[in-house]
Amino acid sequence: MDFKQRLTAWLDRIPAVAQGGGASWWLKLHAWLMRRSWNRLHDGWGLGAISFLESTDGEWNEQEFRLVGERFVARMLERFHAYGDGRLAGASVLEIGCGTGRFLGPLAAHFGSVTGVDVSDAMLATAQRRLAGIGNIRYLQNNGQDLRVVGDGTLDYVICAGVLQHITVRAVIVGYLREGLRVLRPGGLFLFQFMGNRGRATTTNVLVGAQIRARDLDDGLRDLPFRIRELSRDPVDRNATFVVVLEKLPPGGEASVAERSFVTQEVRWLPWLDGVYDGIGTQTLNQKRAPDEPLADTTFFD
């Protein structure tokens, strides 16, 4: 085996230890690797590190970059209006993995306060430059493992889109989902998106993150107060893109087993990527699949 194969084989032995809480050193190493990877991708690709461009010599058109962000946020708002009370103007929202701020600007137009958290200091600096003058956004750098920079029960909404599929350790993904619920107020909504076709619990490449499985979410979130409002795929998206919306329950709030189980949850077909890249000249990897291709297989229910 070459070095990369040996490293991958070694990393594959880590998840059981890491999820058992006995490998904080490994999680710290993972966080360092994530920060290093995203700073390097940012330095090399700039905005192209977001919705990765088809070629490394391409550049995002700033206007198109902003428009795609607005369209994705419109999809999020559809969910928030459908499952929440619809009052956003005075509400607070947190984005986990905000990167260079593609969603932060559009979110700031709808919410009273917006917080962007990211592991990459380089990306946060670019977001602050791009969105200078928007006064209701704050930027926080986290440690790549949790959201301890944010207090318990302080936010109305949490989003995490285009991020989890790049996290290379399953235990860290589950940890972020727990943290997203922790920082929500009762009744708050947590929307997250991920790719359901990954194959390993641990990987060495942020472009192909760790596998997320329904049973791991059931096990990892079992003790937290929530109910599943949505588990969906986009009917025209050929990728294995899943969207989840969780509602945090108040103390003593109850939900049925069916409302809390990902393993038995029915997958709905709702728009997510549909129309987001219409008329966009910048070519990204998200645009490569043809509409007549078969749906990508999913490993989420393995």
N, C-alpha and C positions, 0 to 999 in steps of 0.2 A: 504493500500500500504506500502511496505517496503521503507527504506530510498532511495535506488537507483531508485525505481519507482517514488517516490516523486520528487527527483532531476531531473530526466528525464522530468517529466511533467512540472516542473518549467522552465527548459531550453528550452522546446518547445515554451514557450511564448516569448523568447528573440529575435528571428531572425527579426521580423518586426521592433522592436525598434532599434536593432543593425544596420540593413540596412538603417534605416532612419537617422543614424548619431548621435543618441541621447544616445548612450551607449558605450562611449569610455572606461568606466570602465570595461564593459563586455569584450571588445576586449583585454584589458590589462590582465584581468584574464585568458582569453583563451590563450594568448601568454605565460603566466606563466605556465599554465597547460601543454601546448605543450612542453615547454622546460623541465619541470620536468618529463613528461612522457618519452620523448626520452632519456634523461640522464639515467633514471631508466632502460629502455629497453636496452640501450647500456651496462650499468653496469651488467645487468643480462644475456643478450644473446650475447654481443659482436657483431661480424659481423652477427650473426644470426638474429638480428633485421632488417636486410635488406633482402627482399624477405623471409619473416619469415619462419624459419625452421619448419618442421612437428612436431618436439618435442623439448621441451626446453632444453633437455640435449644433443642436437646435436651441432656440430660445423662445420662451413664452412671450407672446404679445401681452403687454400689461393690461390692455383693455379686455382681451379675451380671458385672461387669468381672473380678472375681477368678475366678469360675467359668469364664468363657470362657478365661481364661489357663490354668487347671488342665486344661481339656479339650484345648487345643492342646498343652500339655506332655505330656499322656498320649499323644498321637499321636507326639510326638518320641521318647518313651521306648520305644514299640513298635519303632521303627526301631533304637534303640540296643541293645535286647535282641536284636533279630533279627540285627544285623550285627556287634555287638561281643561282649565277654566277659560282659556283663550286670552287671559289678561297678560300681555307681554311688556307693555310700555314701562311699567314700574318694576318689572321682574328682573332677576339676576340669572346669568347663565355662565357656565364654565366650559371651556373647551380643553379637553385633554389632548395634548399633542398638536398645538396650534400652528407649529411650523412658522412660515413666513406670513401668516395672517390672512390666508385666502378666505376663511370664513369669518374672521373677527370683524372685518369692516361691515359686511352685510348684517351680521348679528347686532352690531352696535346701532344700526338704523332701526331696530325693532325692540331692543331690550333696554331697560334702565341702566344696567351695569353689565359689563362683559369682562371676564377674566380668561386670559390665555396662559396655559401652562405648557412648557416644553422642556425637554432635557438638553436641547441644543442652544447654547448661548449665541451662536452665530445666527441661527434662524430667528431667534427672538429679537436680535438687534436689527435684522432686516425688516421684521414685522413692524417694529417701532418706527423705523424710517419711512416705510411705505404708508403707514397709517398715522403719521404725525398730524396733530391737529384734531384728532377724534378724542374727545375728552373723557368718554365713559368706558375706556378700555384700560385695564391694568395687565401687566406682563409679569409672570413669575417663572423662574427656572426651578425645576424640581430635581430630585436626585436620581430619576430613572427607575425608581422602585415603588414610590407611593406619592400621595398628595398631602404630606404632612404640612406643607406650606398653606393649606386651606383648612379652616376650622370645621368642626362637626356641624351638620345641619344648618349651613349658612346660605345655601343656594336653592333657587327654584327649579333650575334646569341644568343638566349636564349633557354634553355631547362628546363623542369620540368617533370620528369618521375618517377613514383612510389611514388609520394609525395601527390598529391591533394586528393587521396582517403583516406588519413589519417588526413586531416584537418577537424576539427569537427564543423566548423561554415561556412555556405555557403557564408556569406558576406566577410569573410576573403579570401576564394577561389577566388571570383570575384575580390577582391582587389589585390591579387597577379597577376591575369591575366592583370589587368590594369597596374600594375607596370612593368610587363614583357614587355608590349608594350612601356611604357614610356622610359625605359632604352635603347631600340633599336634605331639604326640609321634608317632613311628612307631606305626602301629596305631590311631591316633585316628580319630574320625569327624567329618565336617563335614556338617551338614544345612543346606541353604538352600532357600528357597522364593521363587518369583517369578511374575509374570504373563507368560505367553507370547504376548500379543496386542498388544504395543506396536509402533509403526510407525517411529520415528525413532531415530537413534543419539544425538541430543542433543535435549532438550526444554527448555522454559522454565518448567515447572510440576511441582512435586513430586507432585501428585496423579496425573500421567501421566508416569511416568519414562521412561527411555531403553529402547530395544529391546534384548533379549538374544537372540542367535542361537547355534545350536549350533556353527556354524563359528568364531565368535569365541571361544567357550570352548575349542574344540580348539586354536586358534592361541595363545590367551593362556595356556593352562596346559600347553602341550606339553612344556616342559622340567622339569616338576615331577613328583615320584614319588607317584602316586595311582592308584587304580582306582575306577571308578564302580560303586557297589553298588545304586543305585536312581535311575531317572528315571521319575516317575509322575505321573498325574493322578487326581483323585477321580471315580469313575463317577457320582456324583449331583450334583457341582458343575458348574453350567453355565458358570462362568467358565473362562478358560484358565490355571488355576492349576497350576503344576508344582512338584514336590518332588524334590530331588536329595540323595543321600547319597554322599559320597566317603570313601574310606578312604585315609589316608596310608600309603604303603609305607615300610618300613625302608630304610636305605642298601643299594643293590644289589638291592632287591626288584624283581621284574619283573611286568608285567601284559601281557596280550595287547593287540593293537591294538583289538580289539572292546571290551575292558574300559576303554579310555581314550578312545574316540571318542563324542562326543555326536551327531555327524552320523548315525552308523549305529546308535545306541542304540535298543533297542526300548522304547517307552513302556508301562509297566505301569499297571494300574488298581487303586489302593489308596486307602483312606480317608484324608482329610486334614480337609476341612471338614465332612464328613458327621457330623451330630449335635452339632457344636460349639455351634450357636446354638439348639438345641432348648429351648423353654420360656423363652427370653430375650426380655423385653419391650422392652428398648432396641433400637430399630430402627437397623441399620447398613446401609451400602451392600452389604455382603456378603450380606445377606438378601433382596435385591431380586429376584433371578432366580427364576423359577418352575421347579419340577421338570420341567415338560413342555416348557420351552424347548429349542431345539436347542443343542448344545454350541457354545461360542464358538470362532470360528476362531483358529488360532494362527499366529504369524509366526516361531516359534522355529526351524523348519527351513527358512526361506527362504534 
